Amino acid sequence: MSTWLVTGGAGFIGSNFVRAALESTTARIVVLDKLTYAGRLQSLAPIAQNPRYSFVKADIADRAAVSAIFREYRPTAVVNLAAESHVDRSIDGPTAFVETNIVGTFELLEASRQLLSQSGEAARRAFRFLHISTDEVYGSLGPTGAFEETTPYQPSSVYSASKASADHLVRAYQQTFGVPSIVTNCSNNFGPYQLPEKLIPLMILNAIEGKPLPIYGDGGNIRDWLYVGDHCEGILQVLERGRPGEKYNIGGGNERTNLEIVDALCEELEAALPASTNPALKGAGIARYADLKQFVSDRPGHDRRYAINAEKIHRELGWRAKVGFDAGIRATLRWYLDNREWCESVEAESSQRARRGTL
């Protein structure tokens, strides 16, 4: 049986990936997660009793802990989803981003190198180190064009710089030490189990509670949105059929401005939970969710536009996003409306919706 070590498996993308992997493969899944504010065991509750699932609480930057986990489980693949990922937090506190995203990736690569040095030829060929990265490493696009796998890196934030550094380390370990590695760079994910500090869940939860919907700058910053279930399918395709030494961009082909995102959510909320029937809005004399929109000062170094060219993964692995933006938004909204207990438990333990990243 294959054993996949999934770091950051209690996070947003990680927990969605773990559930997808258990459903569609026969692999044993070992989740390694530090359980910071972003790692939630509640997100793994649906698979807690699965005999192919194990959980280890540890920090990927802790060499002794990582070495012990590799010795015990001897993974046949590492899927590195562990990361500090919120740009605003990287402005307020850069250190954690360097420690987790750079040092943590280094420790995982070192442990993989050590494991492979003790493995037979067949095991070395079969091993995969799959590093999940972001399109933010490429910097900001102009009004046209899209990121290719060959686009030069120009990170603008500490977050994206730390992810770019990790990408380079992964490539170096492939080239220098022969660790069979693949890097994927994805666009903005959305879907169930995403923390309320991120744009879409923040707007949903603020809106249903009648709170302001803060929009950075003029709301014109553009992102390519990817439904998390589609992303997880892409990761599985890359892990099982991707070529070591390659990188693959994974995007949804859904470019939207932040203002368009907020307007779409307001429209969907009016259909699912009309403002006229929501006590939080009625009590404040607010007639429409759209009336909650509020433009606020922009984030320092805020990239204007991202867009992904995902033709390589389409061509080589046959992956394409299946969930359109409108269907994904409706499914995401419905999940948050139906899972308020999860949202409340997350927010009870740490402040999620406070404004961060201002100088």
C-alpha angles and dihedrals in degrees: 000000000000116000117210119194106209112193117201088020093150093059130090102277092025097058091045090050094048092053091047092048093051091049098048106030139044094229124128108240121212112188117206113191135157091210097227117165087289097054114079125182086198087070090060096044094103091064100031093115096045108122091217092059127086130172129209122183108217144124115252088217090060104096096195093049094046092048091051092051092050091049093050101043103023093205121216089206138019119209105192109205096141110118147131097244114171112103093203090056091050088060092052097040118013097171097078090052093055093045097048104029099040108020092036093053089048092054092050091050092048091050090049091051091051092048092050092049087062096044133090124252095262092051091048092052093047096048119104132193106196114189116196111212139164141252088236090083088075095061126221127337128214122237093290139037133045138241115272125195086254096052110126116249117253107162117190103190135048087247094055092040091054091049091047089052091052091049090055092049091053091051091047093053089050093049100038106031102022096240101163099239139169129188124206123193113201134190125235111313125212134177142085123351096022114145119252092243089078123084104255101043090040091056093044095051095041091049097051089048093049094245126141119279103224114210118190117235113324093337090244098119108122128216134176106236123215125188108236094231090058090048091053090052089051092051090051091051092050093046094051101035110012120115119248112246093031133107127213130200113219116197138159098220090232109126112185135160116237088248091054089051092053093046091050091051092049090051093049091047091054088057097043100036111007114218089230090065097040109100092204091063099034091055091054094046093245114150101189138025089233089065088069093067113120127180113220136181114294126252116260111259092009108176112229104215141008126184130169129218101206096176094117095060089042092052101040103033105020094237120149131164109260103185114077120218097253093048091046093051092050092049092047093048092049091050092054092046090051097043106049090136090064091048093049093048091051094049094043090066101043140011106260107166103046116120112257136173101056121135 
